[in-house]
Amino acid sequence: MDCNTQNAKIAAITEKTLVVGIDIGSETHYARAFDWRGYEYTRKPFIFNNNKEGFEAFLTWIEELKSEHGKDRIVPGMEPTGHYWFNLGSFLQDHEMRPVHVNPHHVKKSKELDDNNPSKNDRKDPKVIAGLVNEGRYNYPYIPVGIYADIRNLSNLRLQVQSELTRIKNRIARWFAIYFPNYKDVYRNPDAVSGLMILKQAPLPEDIVKLGVDGVNKIWRDAKLRGAGMKRAKTLVTAAEHSVGCTEASESARYEIKILLSDFDLYAEREAELVSMIDEKIKEIPYIDKLLEIKGVGIKTAVGFVAEVGDISRFDDPKQIQKLAGYAIVANESGKHKGEHHISYRGRKRLRYVMYEAAISVVAHNAEFKEIHQHFITREKNPLKKMQSMIAVACKLLRVFYMLATTDNHYDGQKMLNDIRRPVAA
C-alpha cells in the first residue's frame, strides 16, 4: 500500500497519464478517456461487452489512444458495482493496468458539478468517475491471487453454507412448533443427533408412539449412538403421547420434515468438506502457526483473518489493517464542541466481526489481554466501556498479528505488556 495518500495519488496522475473512466454493467461497459487536466479524447463513450472479445476490443482502443496522444501510463477507474467488475479488473491487472475504485457515494454526490443535473446515464458516469480519479479520490482494490484467493473463496463458501444451515434449523424449529411442540421438553436444540435420527423414521408424534420405547432405543443401538438410552427413549415417547401439535395434513408434514432433514444433512456434509479443505490450505500460510501460539486464538480466527486481509505484505503499517476492518477512529469535534469518538464502520465487516470475536476470546483465556482489558475499563482518566475496551483489544490484537506475520518474532505476552507505553500522571 505504498503511496496511498491523496497527495501521492494526485501526483501519480501526470501529463503522460491516460485516465479512463469505466461505467460497469452486468453485460455492457461504457468507457471515456481523459488527460490529467480533464480534457476528453473521444466524442462518445466506447461501448464493449463483458466478455473476452469485448475486453480485447477495449484493450485495442486504449492502445490506440495511448499511441496517438503520447501516453505511457493508463489509470482505469470504476465503481465497485458488486461482482460485475471482477473479470474486467483481472483482465486489466494481467495487462499491467492496475484498476482503481471510486466510492459510489462520491459519484452520486459529484455528478451534478458539470451540468447541475441529477440525471444518471451511461455516458455521464464514466466522466464523473474519471474526474474523481484525477482528483486523487480513488482506492486501489485488492484482487487476491494464489493461496489467498483460495482461502478467501473457501471461507466465503463456508459462511454461505453456515447461513443455509441456520435457515434450515429455523425451519425445523418452526415445524416442531406446529407439529410437535413438546419436542423441546426432550431436546434443548432442535438439531440434536439422536432426535433427528428418530424423526427420519418416525416424523410425527403418532409415529413415535407406534414405534414405542423399545423401537426408539433399538434405532439408537443399531446406530451405536452413545449418550442416548432407555431413559431418553421413555422421555421422548411420553412427550409424543402428550403432544398438542397439529394433527392435520399429516402426509405433507411428513414430507416437509423429510425435505428439511435431507437439506440439513447435505449442508452439514458440505460444511465438513469445506472445513477440511480450509484446514489444508491454511497450512500454506507461513505465519499461521505463530498466530495460533496466542492463547485464545483458534483456527477459525486465523482463517478469518487471512481470508479478509489476504497478502499482509501489501500493508506498510498495522493501522492500515485497522482501517480496513472499519476500526479507524472518527472524531466529532467543531470549535469548542468535543463529541464522542467512534469507529468508522467502513471496511470489511467480516474482518471487524472476526477480530471482535477474537478479542472476546483472548480476554477470556489470555492473561495478558485480560490485563489490558482491565486497564482500559478501570483507568482513572477516560475509562472505557466494556464494548469500547473490546474494540481497543481487537485493534491491539490486529497489531500483534501484523508483527507476527511480518517479522521473525514469536508471541511473548510479557514483552507485549512491557512495550506498552502509558502516560504518567503529573
C-alpha positions as CSV (number, residue, x, y, z in Angstrom):
1,M,0.0,0.0,0.0
2,D,2.8,2.4,-0.9
3,C,1.8,6.0,-1.9
4,N,-1.8,5.7,-0.5
5,T,-2.3,9.3,0.5
6,Q,-4.4,11.6,-1.6
7,N,-1.4,13.8,-2.5
8,A,0.5,10.8,-3.7
9,K,-2.5,9.7,-5.8
10,I,-2.8,13.1,-7.4
11,A,1.0,13.2,-8.1
12,A,0.6,9.8,-9.8
13,I,-1.6,11.4,-12.5
14,T,0.9,13.2,-14.8
15,E,0.9,14.6,-18.3
16,K,1.8,11.2,-19.6
17,T,-1.2,9.5,-17.9
18,L,-4.4,8.4,-19.7
19,V,-7.3,8.4,-17.2
20,V,-10.1,6.0,-18.3
21,G,-13.5,6.2,-16.5
22,I,-15.5,3.0,-16.9
23,D,-19.2,2.5,-16.0
24,I,-19.5,-1.1,-15.2
25,G,-22.6,-3.1,-16.2
26,S,-23.7,-6.7,-16.0
27,E,-23.3,-7.3,-19.7
28,T,-22.1,-4.0,-21.2
29,H,-19.4,-1.5,-20.1
30,Y,-19.0,2.2,-21.1
31,A,-15.6,4.0,-21.1
32,R,-14.4,7.5,-21.7
33,A,-10.7,8.7,-21.8
34,F,-9.3,11.9,-20.4
35,D,-5.9,13.5,-19.8
36,W,-4.7,14.8,-16.5
37,R,-6.5,18.2,-16.9
38,G,-9.8,16.6,-17.7
39,Y,-9.7,17.1,-21.5
40,E,-11.6,14.3,-23.2
41,Y,-10.0,12.5,-26.2
42,T,-13.2,10.9,-27.6
43,R,-16.5,12.4,-28.7
44,K,-18.6,9.5,-27.5
45,P,-18.1,6.6,-25.0
46,F,-16.5,3.4,-26.1
47,I,-19.0,0.5,-25.5
48,F,-17.8,-3.0,-25.0
49,N,-19.2,-6.3,-23.8
50,N,-18.3,-8.2,-20.7
51,N,-16.5,-11.0,-22.5
52,K,-13.1,-11.8,-24.0
53,E,-13.9,-10.2,-27.3
54,G,-15.1,-7.0,-25.6
55,F,-12.0,-6.9,-23.4
56,E,-9.7,-7.3,-26.4
57,A,-11.5,-4.5,-28.2
58,F,-11.2,-2.3,-25.2
59,L,-7.5,-3.0,-24.9
60,T,-7.0,-2.1,-28.6
61,W,-9.0,1.1,-28.1
62,I,-6.8,2.1,-25.2
63,E,-3.5,1.3,-27.0
64,E,-4.6,3.4,-30.0
65,L,-5.4,6.4,-27.7
66,K,-2.1,5.8,-25.8
67,S,-0.1,5.9,-29.0
68,E,-2.0,8.8,-30.6
69,H,-1.6,11.1,-27.6
70,G,1.8,10.0,-26.3
71,K,0.8,8.5,-23.1
72,D,2.9,5.9,-21.2
73,R,0.6,5.0,-18.3
74,I,-3.1,4.0,-18.1
75,V,-5.2,4.5,-14.9
76,P,-8.6,2.8,-15.4
77,G,-11.2,3.9,-12.8
78,M,-14.5,2.3,-12.0
79,E,-17.2,1.9,-9.3
80,P,-17.1,-1.4,-7.4
81,T,-20.6,-2.5,-8.5
82,G,-21.0,-5.9,-6.9
83,H,-19.1,-8.7,-8.7
84,Y,-19.5,-7.4,-12.2
85,W,-16.1,-5.7,-12.2
86,F,-14.1,-8.8,-11.2
87,N,-13.5,-10.2,-14.7
88,L,-12.5,-6.8,-16.2
89,G,-10.4,-6.0,-13.2
90,S,-8.4,-9.2,-13.5
91,F,-8.0,-8.6,-17.3
92,L,-6.6,-5.1,-16.7
93,Q,-4.3,-6.3,-14.0
94,D,-3.0,-9.1,-16.2
95,H,-2.2,-6.4,-18.8
96,E,-0.2,-4.3,-16.4
97,M,-3.0,-1.7,-15.9
98,R,-3.9,-1.5,-12.2
99,P,-7.6,-0.7,-11.8
100,V,-8.7,1.8,-9.2
101,H,-12.0,2.2,-7.5
102,V,-14.0,5.4,-6.7
103,N,-16.7,5.5,-4.0
104,P,-20.2,5.2,-5.5
105,H,-21.4,7.7,-2.9
106,H,-18.8,10.2,-4.2
107,V,-20.1,9.6,-7.8
108,K,-23.6,10.2,-6.7
109,K,-22.7,13.4,-4.9
110,S,-20.5,14.9,-7.6
111,K,-22.4,14.0,-10.8
112,E,-24.1,17.5,-10.8
113,L,-20.9,19.5,-10.9
114,D,-20.7,19.7,-14.7
115,D,-24.3,20.2,-15.7
116,N,-26.3,20.9,-12.5
117,N,-28.4,18.0,-13.4
118,P,-29.0,14.9,-11.1
119,S,-29.6,12.6,-14.1
120,K,-27.7,9.4,-14.3
121,N,-26.8,7.7,-17.6
122,D,-24.1,5.5,-19.2
123,R,-22.4,8.5,-20.9
124,K,-22.3,10.7,-17.9
125,D,-21.0,8.3,-15.2
126,P,-17.6,7.5,-16.9
127,K,-16.8,11.2,-17.0
128,V,-17.7,11.6,-13.3
129,I,-15.6,8.6,-12.4
130,A,-12.6,9.9,-14.4
131,G,-12.9,13.3,-12.7
132,L,-12.7,11.7,-9.2
133,V,-9.6,9.7,-10.3
134,N,-7.9,12.9,-11.5
135,E,-8.6,14.5,-8.1
136,G,-7.0,11.5,-6.3
137,R,-10.3,10.3,-4.8
138,Y,-9.8,6.7,-5.5
139,N,-8.5,3.5,-3.9
140,Y,-6.6,0.5,-5.1
141,P,-8.7,-2.6,-4.9
142,Y,-7.1,-5.8,-3.8
143,I,-7.6,-8.8,-6.0
144,P,-6.2,-11.9,-4.1
145,V,-4.2,-14.4,-6.1
146,G,-2.9,-17.9,-5.4
147,I,-3.4,-19.4,-2.0
148,Y,-5.0,-16.2,-0.7
149,A,-7.7,-16.3,-3.4
150,D,-8.4,-19.9,-2.5
151,I,-8.7,-19.2,1.2
152,R,-11.0,-16.2,0.7
153,N,-13.3,-18.1,-1.7
154,L,-13.5,-21.2,0.6
155,S,-14.1,-19.0,3.6
156,N,-17.0,-17.2,1.8
157,L,-18.4,-20.6,0.7
158,R,-18.3,-21.8,4.3
159,L,-20.1,-18.7,5.5
160,Q,-22.8,-19.2,2.8
161,V,-23.2,-22.8,3.9
162,Q,-23.5,-21.8,7.6
163,S,-26.1,-19.3,6.6
164,E,-28.1,-22.0,4.9
165,L,-27.7,-24.3,7.9
166,T,-29.1,-21.6,10.1
167,R,-32.1,-21.1,7.8
168,I,-32.8,-24.8,7.8
169,K,-32.5,-25.1,11.6
170,N,-35.0,-22.3,11.9
171,R,-37.4,-24.0,9.6
172,I,-37.0,-27.2,11.5
173,A,-37.8,-25.3,14.7
174,R,-40.9,-23.9,13.1
175,W,-42.0,-27.4,12.1
176,F,-41.6,-28.6,15.7
177,A,-43.6,-25.6,17.0
178,I,-46.5,-26.6,14.7
179,Y,-46.5,-30.4,14.8
180,F,-44.5,-31.5,17.9
181,P,-44.2,-28.6,20.4
182,N,-43.4,-31.0,23.2
183,Y,-40.2,-31.9,21.5
184,K,-38.4,-29.0,23.3
185,D,-39.1,-30.8,26.6
186,V,-36.8,-33.6,25.4
187,Y,-34.2,-31.7,23.4
188,R,-32.9,-28.2,24.0
189,N,-31.7,-28.0,20.4
190,P,-33.9,-29.0,17.5
191,D,-30.9,-30.4,15.6
192,A,-29.9,-32.9,18.3
193,V,-28.4,-36.0,16.6
194,S,-30.4,-38.7,18.4
195,G,-33.7,-36.7,17.9
196,L,-33.2,-36.2,14.2
197,M,-32.3,-39.9,13.9
198,I,-35.7,-40.8,15.2
199,L,-37.5,-38.2,13.1
200,K,-36.2,-39.8,9.9
201,Q,-38.1,-43.0,10.6
202,A,-40.9,-41.6,12.8
203,P,-41.6,-38.0,12.0
204,L,-44.8,-37.2,13.8
205,P,-45.7,-37.8,17.5
206,E,-48.2,-40.6,16.5
207,D,-45.4,-42.4,14.6
208,I,-43.1,-42.2,17.7
209,V,-45.9,-43.6,19.9
210,K,-46.4,-46.5,17.4
211,L,-42.6,-47.1,17.5
212,G,-42.6,-47.4,21.3
213,V,-39.8,-47.1,23.8
214,D,-38.1,-50.3,22.6
215,G,-38.3,-49.3,19.0
216,V,-36.8,-45.9,19.6
217,N,-34.0,-47.4,21.7
218,K,-33.3,-50.1,19.0
219,I,-32.7,-47.3,16.4
220,W,-30.0,-45.8,18.6
221,R,-28.4,-49.1,19.5
222,D,-28.3,-50.2,15.8
223,A,-26.5,-46.8,15.1
224,K,-24.2,-47.4,18.1
225,L,-25.1,-44.0,19.3
226,R,-23.7,-43.2,22.7
227,G,-25.4,-40.9,25.3
228,A,-29.0,-42.0,24.4
229,G,-30.7,-45.0,26.0
230,M,-33.9,-46.2,27.6
231,K,-34.4,-43.2,29.8
232,R,-34.2,-40.8,26.9
233,A,-36.4,-43.1,24.8
234,K,-39.1,-43.1,27.6
235,T,-39.0,-39.3,27.8
236,L,-39.4,-38.9,24.0
237,V,-42.3,-41.4,23.8
238,T,-44.0,-39.7,26.8
239,A,-43.7,-36.3,25.1
240,A,-45.2,-37.8,21.9
241,E,-48.1,-39.2,23.8
242,H,-48.9,-35.8,25.4
243,S,-48.2,-33.8,22.2
244,V,-50.6,-30.9,21.5
245,G,-49.3,-30.4,18.0
246,C,-51.4,-30.1,14.9
247,T,-52.7,-33.4,13.5
248,E,-54.0,-32.1,10.2
249,A,-52.1,-32.5,6.9
250,S,-50.0,-35.3,8.4
251,E,-48.8,-36.6,5.0
252,S,-47.5,-33.2,3.8
253,A,-46.0,-32.7,7.3
254,R,-44.0,-35.9,7.0
255,Y,-42.8,-34.9,3.6
256,E,-41.8,-31.4,4.8
257,I,-39.6,-32.7,7.6
258,K,-38.1,-35.3,5.3
259,I,-37.0,-32.5,2.9
260,L,-35.7,-30.4,5.8
261,L,-33.7,-33.2,7.3
262,S,-32.3,-34.1,3.9
263,D,-31.2,-30.5,3.3
264,F,-29.7,-30.3,6.8
265,D,-27.6,-33.4,6.2
266,L,-26.5,-32.1,2.8
267,Y,-25.3,-28.7,4.1
268,A,-23.7,-30.2,7.2
269,E,-21.7,-32.5,4.9
270,R,-20.7,-29.6,2.7
271,E,-19.6,-27.6,5.8
272,A,-17.4,-30.5,6.9
273,E,-15.8,-30.8,3.5
274,L,-15.1,-27.0,3.4
275,V,-13.6,-27.1,6.9
276,S,-11.3,-29.9,5.8
277,M,-10.2,-28.0,2.6
278,I,-9.6,-24.8,4.5
279,D,-7.5,-26.6,7.2
280,E,-5.3,-28.0,4.4
281,K,-5.0,-24.6,2.6
282,I,-4.3,-22.6,5.7
283,K,-1.2,-24.7,6.4
284,E,0.5,-23.0,3.4
285,I,0.4,-19.6,5.1
286,P,3.9,-19.2,6.7
287,Y,2.9,-17.3,9.8
288,I,-0.3,-19.2,10.7
289,D,1.4,-21.3,13.5
290,K,2.6,-18.1,15.1
291,L,-0.9,-16.7,15.3
292,L,-2.1,-20.0,16.9
293,E,0.5,-19.6,19.7
294,I,-1.6,-16.9,21.2
295,K,-3.8,-18.4,23.9
296,G,-7.4,-17.7,22.9
297,V,-6.8,-17.5,19.2
298,G,-8.1,-20.5,17.3
299,I,-8.0,-21.8,13.8
300,K,-11.4,-20.1,13.0
301,T,-10.0,-16.6,13.9
302,A,-6.7,-17.3,12.0
303,V,-8.6,-18.4,8.8
304,G,-11.0,-15.4,9.0
305,F,-8.0,-13.0,9.4
306,V,-6.2,-14.4,6.4
307,A,-9.3,-14.6,4.2
308,E,-10.1,-11.0,4.8
309,V,-6.6,-9.5,4.8
310,G,-5.0,-11.6,2.1
311,D,-1.3,-11.0,1.5
312,I,-0.3,-9.0,4.5
313,S,3.0,-7.8,2.8
314,R,0.9,-5.3,0.9
315,F,0.5,-3.2,4.1
316,D,3.1,-0.8,5.4
317,D,1.6,-0.3,8.8
318,P,-0.9,-2.1,11.0
319,K,-3.1,1.0,11.2
320,Q,-3.9,0.3,7.5
321,I,-5.4,-3.1,8.5
322,Q,-7.2,-1.4,11.4
323,K,-8.8,1.0,8.8
324,L,-9.6,-1.9,6.5
325,A,-11.6,-3.5,9.4
326,G,-13.5,-0.3,10.0
327,Y,-11.8,0.3,13.3
328,A,-10.4,3.7,12.4
329,I,-11.4,6.3,15.0
330,V,-13.7,9.1,13.8
331,A,-13.7,12.4,15.7
332,N,-16.7,14.5,16.2
333,E,-15.3,18.0,17.1
334,S,-16.1,21.5,16.0
335,G,-14.8,24.6,17.8
336,K,-15.5,24.2,21.5
337,H,-17.7,21.1,20.9
338,K,-16.0,17.9,21.8
339,G,-18.2,15.0,20.8
340,E,-17.6,11.3,21.4
341,H,-15.3,9.4,19.1
342,H,-16.4,6.3,17.4
343,I,-15.1,3.7,14.9
344,S,-15.8,4.4,11.2
345,Y,-17.5,1.0,10.5
346,R,-16.2,1.5,6.9
347,G,-14.3,-1.5,5.7
348,R,-14.6,-5.3,5.7
349,K,-17.3,-6.1,8.2
350,R,-16.3,-9.7,8.3
351,L,-12.8,-8.8,9.4
352,R,-14.3,-6.5,12.0
353,Y,-16.5,-9.3,13.3
354,V,-13.7,-11.9,13.3
355,M,-11.4,-9.6,15.4
356,Y,-14.2,-8.6,17.8
357,E,-15.0,-12.3,18.5
358,A,-11.2,-12.9,18.8
359,A,-11.0,-10.1,21.4
360,I,-13.7,-11.6,23.5
361,S,-11.9,-15.0,23.3
362,V,-8.4,-13.6,24.3
363,V,-9.8,-11.5,27.1
364,A,-11.5,-14.7,28.5
365,H,-8.5,-17.0,28.1
366,N,-5.3,-14.9,27.8
367,A,-3.9,-13.4,30.9
368,E,-2.0,-10.6,29.1
369,F,-5.0,-9.4,27.1
370,K,-7.2,-9.7,30.2
371,E,-4.9,-7.3,32.0
372,I,-5.1,-4.9,29.0
373,H,-8.9,-5.1,29.1
374,Q,-9.0,-4.4,32.9
375,H,-6.7,-1.4,32.5
376,F,-9.0,0.1,29.8
377,I,-12.2,-0.2,31.9
378,T,-10.7,0.8,35.3
379,R,-8.1,3.5,34.4
380,E,-8.7,6.8,36.2
381,K,-8.6,9.0,33.2
382,N,-11.1,8.3,30.4
383,P,-12.1,4.7,31.4
384,L,-13.7,2.8,28.5
385,K,-17.0,1.0,28.5
386,K,-16.7,-2.8,28.1
387,M,-17.6,-2.8,24.4
388,Q,-15.2,0.1,23.7
389,S,-12.5,-1.8,25.5
390,M,-13.2,-4.9,23.4
391,I,-12.7,-2.8,20.3
392,A,-9.4,-1.5,21.6
393,V,-8.3,-5.0,22.4
394,A,-9.3,-6.1,18.9
395,C,-7.1,-3.3,17.5
396,K,-4.2,-4.4,19.7
397,L,-4.6,-8.0,18.5
398,L,-4.5,-6.7,14.9
399,R,-1.2,-5.0,15.6
400,V,0.1,-8.2,17.3
401,F,-1.0,-10.3,14.3
402,Y,0.8,-7.8,11.9
403,M,4.0,-8.0,14.0
404,L,4.0,-11.8,14.0
405,A,3.2,-12.1,10.3
406,T,5.8,-9.6,9.1
407,T,8.8,-10.4,11.4
408,D,10.6,-13.4,12.7
409,N,9.3,-12.8,16.2
410,H,7.1,-15.2,18.2
411,Y,4.3,-14.2,20.6
412,D,5.7,-13.1,24.0
413,G,2.9,-11.9,26.3
414,Q,5.1,-10.4,28.9
415,K,7.2,-8.5,26.3
416,M,4.0,-7.1,24.8
417,L,2.9,-5.7,28.2
418,N,6.3,-4.2,28.8
419,D,6.3,-2.5,25.4
420,I,3.0,-0.7,26.1
421,R,3.7,3.0,26.8
422,R,1.1,4.7,29.0
423,P,1.1,8.4,30.0
424,V,2.4,9.0,33.5
425,A,0.1,11.2,35.7
426,A,1.7,14.6,36.5
